Amino acid sequence: MARLRITLVKSGIGYGMDQKMTLKSLGLRRMNQQVTHEDSASVRGMIQKVRHLVKVEEERGDAE
């Protein structure tokens, strides 16, 4: 299954509370911090909400 590496590239300061809470839900707190999540519809929805603040890379798990 694919995993997503999400990097915070722009601060959430100046954006709405809903976007700040979405970043917190993804586990992003500091600039350039990276987190990895399983690719799912809910994670894709959160990424879509803050797409202007994050960079997303797809990781393939070939070791299965």
ABEGO torsion letter per residue (X at the ends): XBBBBBBBABBABGBBAAAAAAAAAAGBABBGBBBBBBBBAAAAAAAAAAAAABBBBBBBBAAX
